[in-house]
Amino acid sequence: MMKSWIQINRKDNVIIALESMKAGTQVTVADTTVTLRQDIAKGHKIAIKAANINEPLVKYGEHFAHATMPIQQGEWVHSHNVKTNLSDTIEYRYQPEPIQTLEPVSDFDVEIYRRKDGQIATRNELWIIPTVGCVNGTAQLIAKEFLASHDVSSIDGVHVFPHQFGCSQLGDDHEMTKALLQSMATHPNAGGVLVIGLGCENNQIEPFADGLDEHDPDRIRFMVAQSAADEIAEGVALLTELFDTMKHDQRKPGKLSEVKFGLECGGSDGLSGITANPLLGLFSNFMVTNGGTTVLTEVPEMFGAETILMQRAKDEAVFDKIVDMVNGFKAYYLDYNLPVYENPSPGNKAGGITTLEDKSLGCIQKAGSSQVIDVINYAKKLQKPGLNLLNAPGNDAIATSALAAAGCHMVLFTTGRGTPYGGFVPTMKISTNSDLATRKPRWIDFDAGQLVSSNISMQALLMMFLERLATLVSGQKTKNEINNIRELAIWKNGVTL
């Protein structure tokens, strides 16, 4: 019989309800009988020991809060009686810990595209990328006209990625917009790319093209709308040239470890750190031991757990990069006189997450136990295989776009509350609980909640996940692709003219 609660770590002085539990229910934890003093919702915490004011609360074996009032055994532990331990600044010290050596696990066969420059792709799509928001509508009209006159069943789709930026931006904002769009334009999932500018914007086509990474010139075209006699006809002609090149591309045998995966969560709940996030942690270990690449981002959702990642840095240089990334993000908040720890969200709290440490300790479960090999700045591309950290915010849309721009072929997105969102690469949704998977089958690609709703081990769940993932990599569509929800979001920081 499945338990209705879990103690994640033997050091913990709280347990988590795996289903709604009634007041008066008795549970036995390490030979101690605990009687619930209130009704407890699924995902929420219960004290298994009494705690005095200022006494630390422990989950995942780590402090996640302190009591703001006396807490009795069996009492609900949440925002009303605890508070974060975090402050704005911390002095970090390099204290590496030994990394457990993991044995390689048999890789999975997949079908992928192989590009001329040696990169691989999981999709062969034709993309239209505006350099400026002024031509979003023009890009849509060109795509509509092209699709009306071409059978595109030989490729994986034709997509336009509108955004509101590319003009009236200064300094870092302008450079970040350009850099992200340039990274996108050379993404291997795009078998062909048409970049469209207006002509008078800050983000001019000529410097944009000159700044691109090395690429196959047969796979990219540029157009300035103000200079075209008929921008729609010219755009369709350029798309036709690209399509005629890419329509002959075919999938070829490959391995799952060749694919680069972004690790992300959104709408987290109390089960995120128990089911879906640890599942991705095992997956990340699987990838790394097979020579593959995973990327963890959402820097504000590392606060309170960042030292665990720092202890796993490959060397002191990588440790310094992690410190710079974390402190840089804290400075970003403080520059605007905003609280660094204004998290978790209302949805997170409703799902059982109490403090930012609580959220972060669950969030970093996605990184598994591997060594952190490198830190990537926003809009920059991956350079090294292994577990990487990416400097980007926790906002779902911005983080997904940043992961894709870094070179991830697919984003693995865990969620306890649910979201239909998808980025410009396939975005696989993994539910933390089976109720969400049942209620939102149009959103969810895999149910990690089976770990607690069914009699299944984590290792068996991992095998099921890998099998499902291999089919998606090989061309089966994710739910966001089926729903045609593909969005681009760019991180803005500064002044808009």
Backbone torsions as a table, in degrees:
resi	resn	phi	psi	omega
1	MET	NA	135.1	-179.1
2	MET	-71.9	140.1	174.9
3	LYS	-70.6	154.1	177.0
4	SER	-94.7	3.9	-178.4
5	TRP	-150.1	166.6	177.0
6	ILE	-145.2	140.5	167.9
7	GLN	-105.4	112.0	-171.3
8	ILE	-68.0	-41.7	-177.5
9	ASN	-134.1	142.7	-177.4
10	ARG	-62.1	-19.8	177.2
11	LYS	-77.4	-16.0	-172.1
12	ASP	-66.0	140.8	172.4
13	ASN	-106.1	17.2	170.9
14	VAL	-133.0	154.3	168.7
15	ILE	-118.4	163.9	-177.9
16	ILE	-117.1	132.0	177.6
17	ALA	-73.7	125.4	177.3
18	LEU	-88.8	-8.5	173.2
19	GLU	-152.7	165.9	178.3
20	SER	-62.8	136.6	-175.8
21	MET	-128.0	143.2	-175.5
22	LYS	-90.7	148.5	172.7
23	ALA	-55.9	140.1	-178.6
24	GLY	94.5	-15.7	176.6
25	THR	-62.6	138.2	178.7
26	GLN	-109.0	134.9	176.1
27	VAL	-128.7	150.0	179.5
28	THR	-112.1	118.4	-178.3
29	VAL	-120.2	113.1	179.2
30	ALA	50.3	50.9	176.7
31	ASP	70.6	7.6	176.2
32	THR	-108.6	127.4	178.8
33	THR	-89.1	127.1	-177.9
34	VAL	-117.4	128.6	177.8
35	THR	-105.2	123.8	-177.9
36	LEU	-68.9	132.5	-177.4
37	ARG	-93.1	-16.8	177.0
38	GLN	-139.0	166.0	166.3
39	ASP	-64.9	138.0	-178.1
40	ILE	-122.6	126.6	179.4
41	ALA	-78.4	155.8	178.4
42	LYS	-56.4	134.8	178.4
43	GLY	90.2	-8.4	-176.9
44	HIS	-93.4	165.0	-170.4
45	LYS	-102.2	148.1	179.2
46	ILE	-128.4	132.0	177.6
47	ALA	-71.9	129.7	175.3
48	ILE	-102.9	-4.7	172.6
49	LYS	-138.5	149.0	175.3
50	ALA	-67.8	147.4	179.4
51	ALA	-133.0	135.0	176.7
52	ASN	-86.2	170.3	176.7
53	ILE	-56.9	134.5	179.9
54	ASN	74.4	0.0	178.4
55	GLU	-74.5	139.6	-177.2
56	PRO	-71.3	145.3	171.7
57	LEU	-103.9	139.6	-171.1
58	VAL	-124.8	130.3	176.0
59	LYS	-144.7	145.4	-173.0
60	TYR	60.8	18.5	-176.9
61	GLY	78.4	8.4	-176.1
62	GLU	-128.8	152.8	175.7
63	HIS	-68.7	128.9	178.5
64	PHE	-119.8	-5.8	-178.3
65	ALA	-177.4	176.1	169.7
66	HIS	-132.9	153.9	-177.2
67	ALA	-72.7	135.8	176.5
68	THR	-99.4	-4.1	176.2
69	MET	-157.0	163.1	178.1
70	PRO	-59.2	134.3	179.0
71	ILE	-117.6	126.9	-178.9
72	GLN	-89.6	155.5	174.2
73	GLN	-58.2	135.5	-179.7
74	GLY	86.6	0.5	-177.0
75	GLU	-88.1	149.6	174.7
76	TRP	-64.5	131.6	179.0
77	VAL	-111.9	113.2	-178.8
78	HIS	-160.0	-162.8	-171.0
79	SER	-59.2	-24.0	-177.0
80	HIS	-75.8	-18.0	-176.6
81	ASN	-134.1	9.8	175.8
82	VAL	-139.5	165.3	179.5
83	LYS	-145.9	152.9	177.8
84	THR	-57.1	151.3	173.3
85	ASN	-93.2	-5.3	-167.9
86	LEU	-80.5	150.7	172.1
87	SER	-127.2	176.5	-170.8
88	ASP	-67.9	-38.4	-174.6
89	THR	-128.6	147.8	177.9
90	ILE	-136.8	141.6	173.3
91	GLU	-94.3	115.1	-175.7
92	TYR	-92.8	144.9	176.1
93	ARG	-123.7	143.8	179.6
94	TYR	-73.7	107.0	-179.9
95	GLN	-133.5	74.2	-176.3
96	PRO	-64.1	146.5	175.5
97	GLU	-115.8	150.1	179.3
98	PRO	-60.3	137.9	176.8
99	ILE	-95.9	127.0	178.9
100	GLN	-66.5	129.8	177.7
101	THR	-74.3	128.0	-178.2
102	LEU	-106.1	136.9	179.0
103	GLU	-78.1	136.3	176.5
104	PRO	-58.6	143.6	176.4
105	VAL	-109.8	149.2	-178.7
106	SER	-52.5	129.9	-179.3
107	ASP	-73.2	164.1	179.7
108	PHE	-106.6	140.1	175.7
109	ASP	-77.4	138.3	175.7
110	VAL	-139.2	169.6	174.7
111	GLU	-113.4	121.2	-174.6
112	ILE	-134.9	167.5	173.0
113	TYR	-93.3	146.7	177.3
114	ARG	-120.6	120.7	-177.1
115	ARG	-88.0	160.8	-177.0
116	LYS	-57.9	-33.1	-176.6
117	ASP	-85.3	6.6	178.3
118	GLY	95.9	-11.7	177.6
119	GLN	-72.1	158.0	174.4
120	ILE	-111.6	164.2	178.8
121	ALA	-141.8	150.5	175.5
122	THR	-99.9	-11.7	177.5
123	ARG	-137.9	157.8	175.4
124	ASN	-127.2	83.2	-172.5
125	GLU	-113.1	156.4	175.9
126	LEU	-103.6	117.4	-174.3
127	TRP	-110.3	144.5	170.8
128	ILE	-116.9	119.2	-175.4
129	ILE	-118.8	111.5	172.8
130	PRO	-73.1	139.7	173.1
131	THR	-81.3	-14.8	-176.2
132	VAL	-149.6	147.0	-177.1
133	GLY	-61.5	-21.2	-177.8
134	CYS	-61.3	-24.8	-176.6
135	VAL	-106.9	16.0	176.5
136	ASN	-56.9	-47.3	-179.0
137	GLY	-64.3	-40.3	178.1
138	THR	-61.5	-42.9	178.6
139	ALA	-60.8	-40.8	178.7
140	GLN	-64.6	-41.2	179.3
141	LEU	-64.8	-39.8	178.8
142	ILE	-63.5	-44.4	179.6
143	ALA	-62.6	-42.7	-179.9
144	LYS	-62.2	-44.4	-179.9
145	GLU	-65.1	-41.6	-179.8
146	PHE	-64.1	-45.9	-178.2
147	LEU	-66.1	-28.6	179.1
148	ALA	-69.2	-20.9	-174.9
149	SER	-119.2	6.7	-178.3
150	HIS	-135.9	139.2	171.8
151	ASP	-88.2	110.9	-174.0
152	VAL	-105.3	22.4	-178.1
153	SER	-66.0	-15.6	-179.5
154	SER	-81.4	-8.1	177.6
155	ILE	-121.8	179.8	-173.5
156	ASP	-93.8	3.5	175.8
157	GLY	141.1	162.2	176.3
158	VAL	-123.3	123.9	-172.4
159	HIS	-137.4	140.1	175.0
160	VAL	-105.7	140.0	-178.7
161	PHE	-122.3	83.8	-179.9
162	PRO	-71.9	156.4	175.2
163	HIS	-157.6	168.7	-175.0
164	GLN	-100.8	4.7	-171.9
165	PHE	-105.5	-166.7	179.0
166	GLY	102.2	-8.1	175.7
167	CYS	-148.6	161.4	-179.1
168	SER	60.1	25.5	175.9
169	GLN	-115.9	148.0	-178.6
170	LEU	-124.2	159.0	169.0
171	GLY	54.5	-130.0	-174.6
172	ASP	-62.0	-37.3	179.6
173	ASP	-59.0	-46.9	179.1
174	HIS	-61.2	-45.6	-178.0
175	GLU	-66.5	-37.5	-179.7
176	MET	-69.4	-39.3	176.6
177	THR	-61.0	-48.5	-179.9
178	LYS	-61.2	-46.6	-176.8
179	ALA	-63.3	-41.1	180.0
180	LEU	-65.5	-43.7	179.2
181	LEU	-67.0	-34.1	176.4
182	GLN	-66.4	-43.0	176.8
183	SER	-62.0	-39.6	178.2
184	MET	-64.1	-42.1	-176.2
185	ALA	-64.8	-22.5	180.0
186	THR	-107.7	16.9	178.5
187	HIS	-71.0	133.9	-176.3
188	PRO	-66.8	-19.8	176.8
189	ASN	-66.5	-16.6	175.6
190	ALA	-93.6	109.4	175.6
191	GLY	-73.6	-19.7	176.7
192	GLY	-154.8	142.7	-177.4
193	VAL	-135.8	128.3	169.7
194	LEU	-107.7	117.8	178.3
195	VAL	-99.7	124.2	-176.2
196	ILE	-116.6	126.5	172.7
197	GLY	-112.6	168.9	175.7
198	LEU	-89.7	-50.7	179.0
199	GLY	134.7	-26.8	-177.5
200	CYS	-116.4	4.7	-175.0
201	GLU	-79.6	165.1	174.2
202	ASN	-61.1	-41.7	-174.8
203	ASN	-83.6	72.4	-174.3
204	GLN	-68.9	146.2	-176.8
205	ILE	-61.7	-43.6	-173.4
206	GLU	-62.4	-53.2	177.2
207	PRO	-66.2	-29.2	176.4
208	PHE	-61.1	-49.0	-179.2
209	ALA	-66.3	-40.5	-178.7
210	ASP	-64.5	-28.3	-176.4
211	GLY	-90.6	3.2	-179.4
212	LEU	-68.9	146.3	170.2
213	ASP	-61.8	165.8	177.8
214	GLU	-54.3	133.4	-176.0
215	HIS	-150.9	167.3	177.1
216	ASP	-81.2	112.7	-176.7
217	PRO	-63.5	-19.1	177.4
218	ASP	-74.1	-8.7	-172.7
219	ARG	-108.6	4.7	-177.3
220	ILE	-144.6	140.2	178.2
221	ARG	-133.1	156.9	-178.7
222	PHE	-129.2	146.6	177.4
223	MET	-146.2	136.2	173.8
224	VAL	-106.1	113.4	-171.5
225	ALA	-61.0	-39.9	-178.3
226	GLN	-66.8	-22.6	-178.1
227	SER	-91.8	-11.6	-177.3
228	ALA	-85.4	137.5	176.5
229	ALA	-64.3	-43.8	175.4
230	ASP	-136.4	96.6	-172.4
231	GLU	-63.8	-30.0	179.8
232	ILE	-70.7	-48.1	-179.9
233	ALA	-63.5	-41.9	-179.9
234	GLU	-66.3	-40.4	178.5
235	GLY	-62.5	-43.0	178.4
236	VAL	-63.0	-40.0	179.8
237	ALA	-64.0	-41.1	179.2
238	LEU	-68.1	-40.0	176.3
239	LEU	-62.2	-37.2	179.5
240	THR	-63.8	-41.6	177.3
241	GLU	-59.7	-45.2	-179.6
242	LEU	-65.1	-44.2	-179.4
243	PHE	-61.5	-40.8	-179.9
244	ASP	-63.7	-26.2	176.3
245	THR	-79.6	-46.3	-170.0
246	MET	-86.2	-16.4	-175.3
247	LYS	-68.2	-13.1	179.0
248	HIS	-92.6	-5.6	-179.7
249	ASP	-64.8	138.2	-180.0
250	GLN	-128.5	148.1	174.1
251	ARG	-68.0	146.9	179.5
252	LYS	-132.6	159.0	-178.2
253	PRO	-61.2	141.7	177.2
254	GLY	-155.5	-172.9	179.9
255	LYS	-120.1	148.6	179.9
256	LEU	-58.0	-34.6	-178.0
257	SER	-68.0	-10.5	176.0
258	GLU	-78.3	-18.6	-175.7
259	VAL	-86.4	140.7	179.0
260	LYS	-99.0	129.7	-173.8
261	PHE	-120.1	133.7	170.8
262	GLY	-90.6	141.9	-179.2
263	LEU	-112.9	122.2	-173.6
264	GLU	-147.7	156.5	173.1
265	CYS	-137.7	155.3	179.3
266	GLY	-159.6	143.5	-176.0
267	GLY	61.4	45.8	-175.8
268	SER	-70.2	156.8	175.7
269	ASP	-136.1	-173.3	-176.5
270	GLY	-65.9	-15.0	178.5
271	LEU	-95.9	-6.5	-176.8
272	SER	-56.9	-44.7	-177.9
273	GLY	-81.4	2.9	-178.8
274	ILE	-110.5	-35.0	-174.1
275	THR	-114.1	-78.2	-169.1
276	ALA	-67.9	-42.2	-177.6
277	ASN	-68.6	-44.9	173.6
278	PRO	-62.5	-31.5	175.4
279	LEU	-60.8	-45.7	177.7
280	LEU	-67.0	-29.8	175.5
281	GLY	-62.7	-43.5	176.1
282	LEU	-65.7	-38.5	176.9
283	PHE	-62.2	-43.5	179.0
284	SER	-61.2	-42.4	176.0
285	ASN	-59.1	-42.7	177.8
286	PHE	-57.7	-46.7	-179.2
287	MET	-63.3	-48.8	-175.0
288	VAL	-63.5	-42.2	-179.9
289	THR	-66.9	-20.1	176.6
290	ASN	-98.7	13.5	177.3
291	GLY	83.9	13.8	-176.7
292	GLY	-91.0	-171.9	-172.9
293	THR	-133.1	130.6	170.7
294	THR	-129.9	156.0	-175.8
295	VAL	-135.1	124.9	176.0
296	LEU	-105.7	134.3	179.2
297	THR	-132.4	-154.9	-176.5
298	GLU	68.1	65.6	-174.0
299	VAL	-56.2	-43.1	180.0
300	PRO	-61.6	-20.5	179.1
301	GLU	-94.1	15.4	166.7
302	MET	-103.3	-18.2	-178.3
303	PHE	-56.5	128.7	-177.9
304	GLY	97.0	-15.2	177.4
305	ALA	-131.7	4.7	-174.3
306	GLU	-63.4	-31.1	-178.6
307	THR	-65.1	-28.9	177.0
308	ILE	-64.4	-41.6	177.0
309	LEU	-68.9	-38.9	179.6
310	MET	-62.1	-37.1	178.8
311	GLN	-65.8	-18.5	-178.3
312	ARG	-102.9	10.3	178.7
313	ALA	-62.0	142.7	-179.3
314	LYS	-56.8	-40.5	-179.1
315	ASP	-158.4	-177.7	-176.1
316	GLU	-67.6	-29.7	178.2
317	ALA	-64.6	-41.8	177.7
318	VAL	-69.4	-39.4	174.9
319	PHE	-54.9	-46.4	-179.9
320	ASP	-61.4	-37.6	178.0
321	LYS	-64.1	-40.6	178.9
322	ILE	-65.0	-43.5	178.2
323	VAL	-59.7	-46.2	179.7
324	ASP	-61.0	-40.7	179.7
325	MET	-64.0	-47.6	-178.0
326	VAL	-67.1	-48.6	-179.4
327	ASN	-66.1	-34.8	176.8
328	GLY	-62.7	-37.8	179.0
329	PHE	-71.5	-36.6	176.3
330	LYS	-64.2	-41.0	178.3
331	ALA	-63.0	-35.1	178.0
332	TYR	-57.5	-44.7	177.0
333	TYR	-67.2	-47.6	-174.2
334	LEU	-65.8	-30.3	177.1
335	ASP	-60.0	-26.8	179.6
336	TYR	-101.4	11.2	-179.3
337	ASN	56.0	39.8	179.1
338	LEU	-112.1	150.3	-179.1
339	PRO	-68.1	135.9	-179.8
340	VAL	-66.9	-31.3	-170.5
341	TYR	-110.8	37.7	177.8
342	GLU	-80.7	71.0	-173.7
343	ASN	-165.7	148.9	9.7
344	PRO	-82.2	175.6	-178.3
345	SER	-80.8	167.0	176.5
346	PRO	-56.1	-39.4	178.3
347	GLY	-65.4	-39.3	176.2
348	ASN	-59.8	-46.0	-177.7
349	LYS	-64.3	-39.7	177.8
350	ALA	-63.1	-29.8	179.9
351	GLY	-85.2	-3.5	174.7
352	GLY	113.9	-0.9	179.0
353	ILE	-88.6	130.2	-169.2
354	THR	-103.2	-50.0	-176.2
355	THR	-125.6	172.2	178.0
356	LEU	-66.2	-36.4	176.3
357	GLU	-60.6	-42.8	178.0
358	ASP	-56.2	-47.3	-179.5
359	LYS	-66.9	-45.5	-175.7
360	SER	-67.1	-41.7	179.2
361	LEU	-61.6	-32.5	174.2
362	GLY	-76.2	-37.7	-178.0
363	CYS	-61.1	-46.2	-174.4
364	ILE	-73.9	-5.6	173.7
365	GLN	-58.5	-25.6	-179.4
366	LYS	-64.7	-21.2	-177.4
367	ALA	-85.0	-3.2	179.2
368	GLY	63.4	-143.7	-176.3
369	SER	-124.9	17.0	-176.5
370	SER	-80.0	165.2	175.0
371	GLN	-68.8	141.2	174.2
372	VAL	-83.3	117.4	-170.4
373	ILE	-91.9	-27.5	-176.8
374	ASP	-166.5	164.7	174.5
375	VAL	-123.3	130.8	-176.9
376	ILE	-111.0	134.5	174.5
377	ASN	-77.9	157.0	179.7
378	TYR	-53.8	135.1	177.4
379	ALA	72.4	5.5	175.4
380	LYS	-97.7	163.0	-175.1
381	LYS	-102.0	153.9	176.4
382	LEU	-58.5	139.5	179.3
383	GLN	-118.4	-24.6	-171.8
384	LYS	-132.0	138.7	174.0
385	PRO	-70.9	156.3	-178.8
386	GLY	117.5	-167.7	177.9
387	LEU	-82.3	119.3	179.4
388	ASN	-113.9	152.9	169.5
389	LEU	-109.2	141.4	-178.0
390	LEU	-119.5	131.0	-179.8
391	ASN	-80.1	100.1	178.5
392	ALA	-158.4	159.1	-177.8
393	PRO	-75.1	176.8	-179.2
394	GLY	-83.3	-12.1	178.6
395	ASN	-53.4	127.4	-172.5
396	ASP	-55.8	-51.3	-174.4
397	ALA	-65.0	-43.7	-178.4
398	ILE	-68.4	-41.6	-179.5
399	ALA	-65.2	-41.8	179.3
400	THR	-63.1	-44.6	178.9
401	SER	-62.9	-38.9	179.8
402	ALA	-66.5	-40.7	177.8
403	LEU	-62.4	-44.0	179.7
404	ALA	-65.4	-43.3	179.8
405	ALA	-63.4	-30.2	178.3
406	ALA	-68.9	-14.1	178.0
407	GLY	116.3	4.6	176.9
408	CYS	-67.8	134.8	179.5
409	HIS	-83.1	-21.4	-178.3
410	MET	-153.9	146.8	175.7
411	VAL	-110.5	129.9	177.1
412	LEU	-101.6	116.2	-165.1
413	PHE	-121.4	109.0	178.3
414	THR	-88.9	145.0	-177.7
415	THR	-153.4	138.2	176.3
416	GLY	-103.2	-22.5	-179.5
417	ARG	-100.8	-27.2	177.5
418	GLY	99.1	145.0	175.0
419	THR	-159.1	141.8	177.2
420	PRO	-86.3	-4.5	-171.6
421	TYR	-57.6	150.2	171.5
422	GLY	-148.9	149.9	179.4
423	GLY	-94.0	-163.2	-177.8
424	PHE	-88.1	2.4	164.7
425	VAL	-120.3	161.6	179.8
426	PRO	-53.1	134.0	-174.9
427	THR	-122.1	98.5	-175.5
428	MET	-80.3	122.5	-179.2
429	LYS	-95.1	128.6	-176.9
430	ILE	-121.3	115.3	-176.8
431	SER	-81.0	143.0	177.7
432	THR	-82.8	-18.4	-178.4
433	ASN	-137.7	148.5	-174.9
434	SER	-71.3	-26.4	178.0
435	ASP	-60.5	-42.9	178.3
436	LEU	-63.6	-44.3	-179.9
437	ALA	-61.0	-35.5	179.4
438	THR	-73.1	-40.3	-176.9
439	ARG	-76.8	-30.8	-173.5
440	LYS	-125.4	61.6	-179.7
441	PRO	-65.8	-19.5	177.5
442	ARG	-76.7	-14.5	-177.4
443	TRP	-105.2	-36.6	-166.6
444	ILE	-96.3	130.8	179.8
445	ASP	-95.8	-26.3	-177.9
446	PHE	-152.7	139.3	-177.4
447	ASP	-102.9	99.7	175.5
448	ALA	-78.9	-11.9	177.3
449	GLY	-65.0	-13.4	176.8
450	GLN	-57.4	-23.3	-179.5
451	LEU	-58.1	-35.5	-179.3
452	VAL	-108.8	-20.1	-179.0
453	SER	-89.9	-15.2	179.7
454	SER	-132.9	161.9	-179.9
455	ASN	-83.9	76.3	-175.6
456	ILE	-134.7	141.6	-179.7
457	SER	-84.7	161.5	177.8
458	MET	-63.0	-37.9	-179.7
459	GLN	-65.9	-40.4	177.4
460	ALA	-66.1	-39.1	178.2
461	LEU	-63.2	-40.5	178.0
462	LEU	-60.3	-43.2	179.2
463	MET	-63.2	-41.2	176.9
464	MET	-62.0	-41.6	180.0
465	PHE	-64.6	-45.5	-179.9
466	LEU	-61.9	-40.1	178.3
467	GLU	-63.9	-43.7	178.4
468	ARG	-65.1	-43.7	-179.4
469	LEU	-62.1	-39.4	-179.9
470	ALA	-61.1	-36.2	178.5
471	THR	-69.4	-36.2	179.6
472	LEU	-70.4	-43.2	176.8
473	VAL	-58.4	-38.1	-174.5
474	SER	-80.5	1.9	171.6
475	GLY	129.6	-17.9	175.3
476	GLN	-65.0	138.9	-172.5
477	LYS	-80.3	142.0	169.6
478	THR	-74.3	166.5	-177.7
479	LYS	-63.0	-36.6	179.1
480	ASN	-65.7	-31.3	176.9
481	GLU	-72.0	-42.5	177.8
482	ILE	-59.3	-41.1	-179.2
483	ASN	-80.8	-4.1	-177.5
484	ASN	55.3	44.7	174.9
485	ILE	-107.5	99.7	-179.2
486	ARG	-134.6	115.8	-172.9
487	GLU	-128.1	155.8	177.2
488	LEU	-121.9	129.8	177.9
489	ALA	-132.7	134.1	-175.2
490	ILE	-114.8	136.0	-178.4
491	TRP	-75.0	122.0	178.5
492	LYS	-112.9	137.5	-179.0
493	ASN	-124.7	-41.8	-167.8
494	GLY	-101.1	-152.4	-173.2
495	VAL	-76.7	142.0	168.2
496	THR	-109.8	127.0	-177.5
497	LEU	-69.0	NA	NA
